[in-house]
Amino acid sequence: MDKSCDIKKIFASFGLETQKSMDRYTSFRVGGPADFLVLPQTMEQVIALVKTAQKAKLPVTIIGGGTNVLISDKGIRGLVMILTRLKQDIEQTTPHMNTGEKSPDQVYLTALAGERLGSLCRYAADAGLTGLEWAAGIPGTIGGAVMMNAGAFGCDISRIVTEIVVLDLATLETAVLPKNNLHFSYRKLALENSIVLKVRLGLTKADIKTVKDKFYRNLKTKQSTQPVSQASAGCFFKNPPGFKSAGFLIEQAGMKKARCNGAMVSDLHANFIVNQDNACATDILNLAGQVKKSVYEKFGINLKKEVKTIGD
């Protein structure tokens, strides 16, 4: 019997799909087929899926909102879990004063990993909670934002995360990791062999109008300076430490508007590669390679990808 038939039976209760093109699940709108794909809706389903996949000896790939990834044209082998349906009502709580929290104005927002970061931003703004306005306009999920330590306007998510709940893939047990156990760096959380399931943020009560004004000001700035309406994965390269931004270096290297078939360096922000005209992943990677080479030849700086590449 075909092994895929056995796997279909094993995962039947989870709504498994086979040979599903990944292009609709990423903001780049590219990517070949996943062998097996499922969209869990609860933490319990995620845990059960991982346990089942391990028994079936299937590799597991986790994708959140697909906004900071580039999927290979050949696709992804094994089981792919898209976490955009892993969400519930955002929970708002206040800390107990006997826990050592000193500020009476602090408020916690707790959400499952698949909650859209944009939804949390708007929730906080409407509730008059400050600390998340910088994230206005950043796409993707809160789980993905934590894993990549998303940031903008001189702030990042590491400043407001108070704890996360993860699934340890070695023990298949959940664990609560407080902030002092989390090791963030530029666009990265050092978290190996684990899946983020839930996130708690610590925000502060403030004047609602002030918070909303800052939120919408940041949103307008992002919309006017970045190609947010085009298919991309956000900033493609990390800003090199101690130098000008990657976008500045790319533009000075003469690569703004450079193309490789359907992929193009954005004419609005040079650190964005956009899927201008039915590009494939290979086009995007080839263009990124040209950009990297040009910057190195002009400045001697070796740009590093911020976008994560996944698949064969």
Backbone hydrogen bonds in HBPLUS format (Angstrom, degrees):
<---DONOR---> <-ACCEPTOR-->    atom                        ^
c    i                          cat <-CA-CA->   ^        H-A-AA   ^      H-
h    n   atom  resd res      DA  || num        DHA   H-A  angle D-A-AA Bond
n    s   type  num  typ     dist DA aas  dist angle  dist       angle   num
A0005-CYS N   A0002-ASP O   2.99 MM   3  5.44 137.0  2.18 108.8 120.2     1
A0006-ASP N   A0003-LYS O   3.08 MM   3  5.21 118.2  2.48  98.5 112.9     2
A0007-ILE N   A0003-LYS O   3.05 MM   4  6.41 157.8  2.10 151.2 157.4     3
A0008-LYS N   A0004-SER O   2.90 MM   4  6.06 153.8  1.97 143.1 150.1     4
A0009-LYS N   A0005-CYS O   3.13 MM   4  6.39 153.3  2.21 143.4 149.6     5
A0010-ILE N   A0006-ASP O   3.00 MM   4  6.30 156.2  2.06 148.0 154.8     6
A0011-PHE N   A0007-ILE O   2.98 MM   4  6.19 158.1  2.03 154.8 159.1     7
A0012-ALA N   A0009-LYS O   3.37 MM   3  5.02 162.9  2.40  97.4 102.1     8
A0014-PHE N   A0011-PHE O   2.89 MM   3  5.46 160.3  1.93 122.6 129.2     9
A0015-GLY N   A0012-ALA O   3.38 MM   3  5.80 169.0  2.40 116.2 116.2    10
A0017-GLU N   A0037-LEU O   2.88 MM  20  5.15 157.4  1.93 151.2 158.1    11
A0037-LEU N   A0017-GLU O   2.79 MM  20  5.15 157.0  1.84 155.1 159.6    12
A0019-GLN N   A0035-ASP O   3.09 MM  16  4.82 156.0  2.15 115.6 120.4    13
A0020-LYS N   A0034-ALA O   3.24 MM  14  5.34 131.2  2.50 144.6 144.5    14
A0034-ALA N   A0020-LYS O   2.84 MM  14  5.34 155.4  1.90 137.0 139.7    15
A0022-MET N   A0032-GLY O   3.05 MM  10  5.68 151.1  2.13 124.6 131.1    16
A0025-TYR N   A0022-MET O   2.97 MM   3  5.35 156.6  2.03 114.3 122.0    17
A0029-ARG N   A0026-THR O   3.11 MM   3  5.36 149.3  2.20 104.5 113.5    18
A0027-SER N   A0066-GLY O   2.84 MM  39  5.93 162.2  1.87 139.8 140.5    19
A0032-GLY N   A0072-SER O   2.81 MM  40  6.09 171.8  1.82 148.7 145.8    20
A0076-ILE N   A0033-PRO O   3.03 MM  43  6.41 142.7  2.17 127.3 136.9    21
A0035-ASP N   A0076-ILE O   3.03 MM  41  6.46 154.9  2.10 171.1 177.3    22
A0036-PHE N   A0078-GLY O   3.11 MM  42  6.10 140.2  2.27 165.9 157.7    23
A0080-VAL N   A0036-PHE O   2.75 MM  44  6.08 158.3  1.79 153.2 160.1    24
A0038-VAL N   A0080-VAL O   3.03 MM  42  6.47 151.8  2.11 165.6 173.7    25
A0082-ILE N   A0038-VAL O   3.11 MM  44  6.47 158.2  2.16 153.4 159.9    26
A0046-VAL N   A0042-THR O   3.17 MM   4  6.54 155.6  2.23 146.7 152.8    27
A0047-ILE N   A0043-MET O   3.00 MM   4  6.29 165.0  2.02 155.7 158.8    28
A0048-ALA N   A0044-GLU O   2.96 MM   4  6.14 162.7  1.99 146.8 151.8    29
A0049-LEU N   A0045-GLN O   2.83 MM   4  5.95 156.8  1.89 149.3 155.6    30
A0050-VAL N   A0046-VAL O   2.99 MM   4  6.22 159.9  2.03 151.6 156.5    31
A0051-LYS N   A0047-ILE O   3.02 MM   4  6.25 165.3  2.04 151.9 155.9    32
A0052-THR N   A0048-ALA O   2.94 MM   4  6.08 159.5  1.98 146.6 152.5    33
A0053-ALA N   A0049-LEU O   2.82 MM   4  5.97 158.7  1.87 148.5 154.7    34
A0054-GLN N   A0050-VAL O   2.94 MM   4  6.11 156.8  1.99 149.7 155.5    35
A0055-LYS N   A0051-LYS O   3.09 MM   4  6.35 153.2  2.17 143.9 150.9    36
A0056-ALA N   A0052-THR O   2.99 MM   4  6.26 147.3  2.10 143.8 153.2    37
A0058-LEU N   A0053-ALA O   2.85 MM   5  5.09 175.3  1.86 147.8 149.3    38
A0057-LYS N   A0054-GLN O   3.07 MM   3  4.76 153.4  2.15  95.3 103.2    39
A0079-LEU N   A0059-PRO O   2.85 MM  20  6.12 155.6  1.91 175.5 173.8    40
A0061-THR N   A0079-LEU O   2.84 MM  18  6.28 155.9  1.90 159.0 166.3    41
A0081-MET N   A0061-THR O   2.86 MM  20  6.22 166.1  1.88 168.9 173.2    42
A0063-ILE N   A0081-MET O   2.95 MM  18  6.18 164.4  1.97 167.1 164.6    43
A0083-LEU N   A0063-ILE O   2.90 MM  20  6.29 158.1  1.95 158.4 165.7    44
A0308-LYS N   A0068-ASN O   2.94 MM 240  6.30 168.1  1.96 152.7 149.5    45
A0070-LEU N   A0308-LYS O   2.81 MM 238  6.14 147.4  1.91 151.2 153.2    46
A0310-ILE N   A0070-LEU O   2.92 MM 240  6.16 159.6  1.97 150.6 153.5    47
A0072-SER N   A0310-ILE O   2.85 MM 238  6.13 156.3  1.91 166.5 172.4    48
A0075-GLY N   A0072-SER O   3.01 MM   3  5.18 157.1  2.07 104.4 111.8    49
A0312-ASP N   A0075-GLY O   3.12 MM 237  6.24 151.7  2.20 163.5 172.0    50
A0086-LEU N   A0083-LEU O   3.00 MM   3  5.22 161.4  2.04 111.8 117.6    51
A0087-LYS N   A0085-ARG O   2.95 MM   2  5.65 124.2  2.27 109.3  93.0    52
A0114-GLY N   A0086-LEU O   2.80 MM  28  4.48 133.5  2.01 155.7 151.7    53
A0091-GLU N   A0110-THR O   2.94 MM  19  5.00 173.3  1.95 154.3 154.0    54
A0110-THR N   A0091-GLU O   2.83 MM  19  5.00 158.2  1.88 144.2 151.6    55
A0093-THR N   A0108-TYR O   2.97 MM  15  5.11 158.1  2.02 139.9 147.0    56
A0108-TYR N   A0093-THR O   2.68 MM  15  5.11 167.6  1.70 157.9 160.6    57
A0099-THR N   A0096-HIS O   2.99 MM   3  5.67 159.9  2.03 124.9 126.7    58
A0106-GLN N   A0103-SER O   3.33 MM   3  5.58 170.0  2.34 109.2 111.6    59
A0205-LYS N   A0105-ASP O   2.87 MM 100  5.23 160.7  1.91 142.9 149.1    60
A0107-VAL N   A0203-LEU O   2.78 MM  96  5.23 162.2  1.81 140.4 143.9    61
A0203-LEU N   A0107-VAL O   2.78 MM  96  5.23 166.9  1.80 170.3 166.0    62
A0109-LEU N   A0201-LEU O   2.94 MM  92  5.18 153.9  2.01 141.0 149.3    63
A0201-LEU N   A0109-LEU O   2.80 MM  92  5.18 167.0  1.82 151.9 155.4    64
A0111-ALA N   A0199-VAL O   2.99 MM  88  5.60 159.0  2.04 157.7 164.3    65
A0199-VAL N   A0111-ALA O   2.91 MM  88  5.60 166.8  1.92 166.2 170.2    66
A0115-GLU N   A0112-LEU O   3.07 MM   3  5.83 170.4  2.08 127.6 130.2    67
A0113-ALA N   A0197-LEU O   2.88 MM  84  5.03 155.8  1.93 130.6 127.1    68
A0143-GLY N   A0113-ALA O   2.95 MM  30  4.14 155.1  2.01 134.7 128.8    69
A0142-ILE N   A0115-GLU O   2.81 MM  27  5.83 148.8  1.91 167.4 177.5    70
A0119-SER N   A0116-ARG O   3.05 MM   3  5.23 125.0  2.36  99.2 112.7    71
A0120-LEU N   A0116-ARG O   3.22 MM   4  6.67 154.6  2.29 149.8 156.2    72
A0117-LEU N   A0140-GLY O   2.94 MM  23  6.05 166.5  1.96 142.8 146.6    73
A0121-CYS N   A0117-LEU O   2.95 MM   4  6.26 154.3  2.02 149.9 157.6    74
A0122-ARG N   A0118-GLY O   3.06 MM   4  6.28 164.0  2.08 148.7 151.8    75
A0123-TYR N   A0119-SER O   2.94 MM   4  6.06 155.9  2.00 145.0 152.4    76
A0124-ALA N   A0120-LEU O   2.91 MM   4  6.08 164.4  1.94 149.8 153.6    77
A0125-ALA N   A0121-CYS O   2.95 MM   4  6.19 160.1  1.99 148.7 154.5    78
A0126-ASP N   A0122-ARG O   2.90 MM   4  6.03 166.7  1.92 151.4 154.8    79
A0127-ALA N   A0123-TYR O   2.99 MM   4  6.15 137.0  2.18 141.2 153.1    80
A0127-ALA N   A0124-ALA O   3.19 MM   3  5.07 126.5  2.49  91.4 105.4    81
A0129-LEU N   A0124-ALA O   2.85 MM   5  4.90 170.7  1.86 147.6 148.1    82
A0128-GLY N   A0125-ALA O   3.16 MM   3  5.14 157.8  2.22 101.3 108.1    83
A0206-ALA N   A0128-GLY O   2.80 MM  78  5.33 147.5  1.90 163.8 159.8    84
A0130-THR N   A0204-THR O   2.76 MM  74  5.27 160.4  1.79 161.1 156.4    85
A0204-THR N   A0130-THR O   3.13 MM  74  5.27 163.1  2.16 144.7 149.8    86
A0135-ALA N   A0132-LEU O   3.06 MM   3  5.72 157.3  2.11 119.0 125.3    87
A0136-ALA N   A0133-GLU O   3.12 MM   3  5.66 164.1  2.15 121.9 122.8    88
A0138-ILE N   A0135-ALA O   3.01 MM   3  5.50 168.5  2.02 137.4 138.1    89
A0145-ALA N   A0141-THR O   2.93 MM   4  6.15 151.4  2.01 143.3 152.2    90
A0146-VAL N   A0142-ILE O   2.99 MM   4  6.19 149.9  2.08 145.5 151.9    91
A0147-MET N   A0143-GLY O   3.06 MM   4  6.32 162.3  2.10 147.2 152.0    92
A0148-MET N   A0144-GLY O   3.03 MM   4  6.20 150.1  2.12 148.3 155.1    93
A0150-ALA N   A0145-ALA O   2.86 MM   5  4.86 161.7  1.89 141.4 147.7    94
A0149-ASN N   A0146-VAL O   3.15 MM   3  4.84 155.0  2.22  97.1 104.7    95
A0189-LEU N   A0147-MET O   3.05 MM  42  5.14 126.6  2.35 149.3 136.1    96
A0157-ILE N   A0150-ALA O   2.92 MM   7  5.76 147.4  2.03 162.9 173.3    97
A0152-ALA N   A0155-CYS O   2.93 MM   3  5.49 139.6  2.10 137.6 150.2    98
A0155-CYS N   A0152-ALA O   2.96 MM   3  5.49 165.0  1.98 121.5 126.5    99
A0159-ARG N   A0156-ASP O   3.30 MM   3  6.12 159.3  2.34 119.1 123.3   100
A0160-ILE N   A0157-ILE O   3.10 MM   3  5.71 152.9  2.18 116.1 123.0   101
A0161-VAL N   A0157-ILE O   3.17 MM   4  6.31 134.5  2.39 155.8 168.7   102
A0202-GLY N   A0160-ILE O   2.70 MM  42  5.17 160.6  1.73 152.9 159.4   103
A0162-THR N   A0200-ARG O   2.88 MM  38  5.71 174.9  1.88 152.9 154.6   104
A0179-LYS N   A0162-THR O   2.92 MM  17  4.90 134.6  2.13 142.4 131.0   105
A0200-ARG N   A0163-GLU O   2.90 MM  37  5.37 153.6  1.97 174.8 166.4   106
A0164-ILE N   A0177-LEU O   2.99 MM  13  5.34 154.0  2.06 139.9 147.1   107
A0177-LEU N   A0164-ILE O   2.78 MM  13  5.34 171.6  1.79 168.9 170.6   108
A0165-VAL N   A0198-LYS O   2.87 MM  33  4.93 161.7  1.90 136.2 139.9   109
A0197-LEU N   A0165-VAL O   2.76 MM  32  5.51 168.3  1.77 159.8 160.8   110
A0198-LYS N   A0165-VAL O   3.22 MM  33  4.93 155.0  2.28 135.7 136.6   111
A0166-VAL N   A0175-ALA O   2.92 MM   9  5.44 163.4  1.95 157.5 161.4   112
A0175-ALA N   A0166-VAL O   2.89 MM   9  5.44 149.3  1.99 148.8 156.6   113
A0167-LEU N   A0195-ILE O   2.82 MM  28  5.08 149.7  1.91 140.1 150.2   114
A0195-ILE N   A0167-LEU O   2.99 MM  28  5.08 149.4  2.09 133.2 142.9   115
A0168-ASP N   A0173-GLU O   2.91 MM   5  5.55 171.5  1.92 160.0 158.0   116
A0172-LEU N   A0168-ASP O   2.64 MM   4  5.27 138.8  1.80 150.1 163.0   117
A0169-LEU N   A0193-ASN O   2.96 MM  24  5.54 161.5  1.99 150.3 154.2   118
A0181-ASN N   A0178-PRO O   2.89 MM   3  5.55 161.7  1.93 122.6 128.6   119
A0182-LEU N   A0179-LYS O   2.97 MM   3  5.21 166.0  1.99 115.2 118.4   120
A0190-ALA N   A0183-HIS O   2.99 MM   7  5.54 178.2  1.99 155.5 156.2   121
A0185-SER N   A0188-LYS O   2.83 MM   3  5.22 159.1  1.88 157.8 157.0   122
A0188-LYS N   A0185-SER O   3.15 MM   3  5.22 152.2  2.23 130.8 122.3   123
A0191-LEU N   A0189-LEU O   2.89 MM   2  5.70 113.9  2.34 115.4  98.3   124
A0211-VAL N   A0207-ASP O   3.03 MM   4  6.31 163.7  2.06 159.3 163.9   125
A0212-LYS N   A0208-ILE O   2.88 MM   4  6.06 168.6  1.90 157.2 160.6   126
A0213-ASP N   A0209-LYS O   2.86 MM   4  5.95 162.0  1.89 149.5 154.8   127
A0214-LYS N   A0210-THR O   3.13 MM   4  6.31 159.2  2.17 145.5 150.4   128
A0215-PHE N   A0211-VAL O   2.92 MM   4  6.13 159.6  1.96 150.6 156.9   129
A0216-TYR N   A0212-LYS O   2.91 MM   4  6.12 173.1  1.91 161.1 161.0   130
A0217-ARG N   A0213-ASP O   2.96 MM   4  6.01 145.4  2.09 139.6 149.7   131
A0218-ASN N   A0214-LYS O   2.95 MM   4  6.11 160.7  1.99 149.4 153.9   132
A0219-LEU N   A0215-PHE O   2.92 MM   4  6.17 153.7  1.99 146.2 154.5   133
A0220-LYS N   A0216-TYR O   2.93 MM   4  6.02 157.4  1.98 140.8 146.2   134
A0221-THR N   A0217-ARG O   3.03 MM   4  6.25 156.5  2.09 144.5 150.9   135
A0222-LYS N   A0218-ASN O   2.99 MM   4  6.22 162.6  2.03 150.3 154.3   136
A0223-GLN N   A0219-LEU O   2.99 MM   4  6.20 161.0  2.03 149.4 154.6   137
A0224-SER N   A0220-LYS O   3.03 MM   4  6.14 139.9  2.19 142.8 152.7   138
A0225-THR N   A0221-THR O   3.08 MM   4  6.15 127.7  2.37 143.3 155.8   139
A0225-THR N   A0222-LYS O   3.35 MM   3  5.33 142.5  2.50  96.1 106.1   140
A0226-GLN N   A0222-LYS O   2.99 MM   4  5.69 130.8  2.24 149.4 155.5   141
A0228-VAL N   A0226-GLN O   2.82 MM   2  5.53 137.6  2.00 106.7  93.9   142
A0230-GLN N   A0227-PRO O   3.11 MM   3  5.60 165.3  2.14 116.6 121.2   143
A0275-ASN N   A0231-ALA O   2.74 MM  44  5.26 163.7  1.77 157.0 162.8   144
A0236-PHE N   A0271-ASN O   2.77 MM  35  5.78 166.1  1.79 168.5 172.8   145
A0306-GLU N   A0236-PHE O   2.71 MM  70  5.35 175.7  1.71 135.2 136.8   146
A0307-VAL N   A0236-PHE O   3.35 MM  71  5.34 156.2  2.41 135.6 132.3   147
A0238-LYS N   A0304-LYS O   2.81 MM  66  5.74 165.1  1.83 169.9 174.5   148
A0243-PHE N   A0240-PRO O   3.32 MM   3  5.77 157.2  2.38 135.6 132.9   149
A0249-LEU N   A0245-SER O   3.09 MM   4  6.44 162.9  2.13 153.5 157.6   150
A0250-ILE N   A0246-ALA O   2.89 MM   4  6.09 160.6  1.93 154.2 159.5   151
A0251-GLU N   A0247-GLY O   2.99 MM   4  6.14 160.4  2.03 146.9 152.4   152
A0252-GLN N   A0248-PHE O   2.91 MM   4  6.09 162.2  1.94 151.7 156.8   153
A0253-ALA N   A0249-LEU O   2.94 MM   4  6.07 132.3  2.17 137.7 150.3   154
A0255-MET N   A0250-ILE O   3.15 MM   5  5.69 165.2  2.18 161.3 158.0   155
A0254-GLY N   A0251-GLU O   2.97 MM   3  5.24 156.7  2.02 109.2 114.3   156
A0258-ALA N   A0255-MET O   3.00 MM   3  5.14 159.8  2.04 126.5 126.4   157
A0257-LYS N   A0265-VAL O   3.08 MM   8  4.77 136.4  2.28 116.6 127.6   158
A0265-VAL N   A0258-ALA O   2.84 MM   7  5.35 158.8  1.89 155.8 162.7   159
A0260-CYS N   A0263-ALA O   2.92 MM   3  5.23 154.8  1.98 144.9 148.2   160
A0263-ALA N   A0260-CYS O   3.05 MM   3  5.23 167.5  2.07 130.1 128.6   161
A0276-GLN N   A0262-GLY O   2.81 MM  14  5.36 123.6  2.13 157.3 171.9   162
A0277-ASP N   A0262-GLY O   3.01 MM  15  4.29 151.9  2.10 125.7 128.9   163
A0264-MET N   A0274-VAL O   3.02 MM  10  5.40 155.8  2.08 150.6 157.7   164
A0274-VAL N   A0264-MET O   2.79 MM  10  5.40 167.2  1.81 165.0 162.8   165
A0266-SER N   A0272-PHE O   2.84 MM   6  5.51 174.0  1.84 163.8 165.9   166
A0272-PHE N   A0269-HIS O   3.07 MM   3  5.80 151.9  2.15 127.1 128.6   167
A0283-ASP N   A0280-CYS O   3.11 MM   3  5.35 120.2  2.49 101.8 115.5   168
A0284-ILE N   A0280-CYS O   3.24 MM   4  6.63 158.9  2.29 152.0 157.3   169
A0285-LEU N   A0281-ALA O   2.92 MM   4  6.19 163.4  1.95 155.9 160.2   170
A0286-ASN N   A0282-THR O   2.87 MM   4  5.99 158.7  1.91 149.3 155.5   171
A0287-LEU N   A0283-ASP O   2.95 MM   4  6.14 157.9  2.00 147.7 153.7   172
A0288-ALA N   A0284-ILE O   2.89 MM   4  6.09 158.0  1.94 147.0 153.7   173
A0289-GLY N   A0285-LEU O   2.91 MM   4  6.13 149.2  2.01 143.1 151.4   174
A0290-GLN N   A0286-ASN O   3.05 MM   4  6.38 148.8  2.15 143.1 151.0   175
A0291-VAL N   A0287-LEU O   2.93 MM   4  6.26 158.6  1.98 153.4 159.2   176
A0292-LYS N   A0288-ALA O   2.91 MM   4  6.11 166.7  1.93 151.5 155.0   177
A0293-LYS N   A0289-GLY O   2.99 MM   4  6.12 158.7  2.04 145.1 150.7   178
A0294-SER N   A0290-GLN O   2.96 MM   4  6.15 161.1  2.00 149.2 154.2   179
A0295-VAL N   A0291-VAL O   3.01 MM   4  6.24 164.0  2.04 157.7 161.2   180
A0296-TYR N   A0292-LYS O   3.03 MM   4  6.20 157.3  2.08 144.7 151.4   181
A0297-GLU N   A0293-LYS O   2.90 MM   4  6.11 160.2  1.94 151.2 156.6   182
A0298-LYS N   A0294-SER O   3.08 MM   4  6.24 147.5  2.19 142.7 150.8   183
A0299-PHE N   A0295-VAL O   2.82 MM   4  5.78 165.5  1.84 152.9 157.6   184
A0300-GLY N   A0296-TYR O   2.68 MM   4  4.30 139.5  1.84 118.8 128.3   185
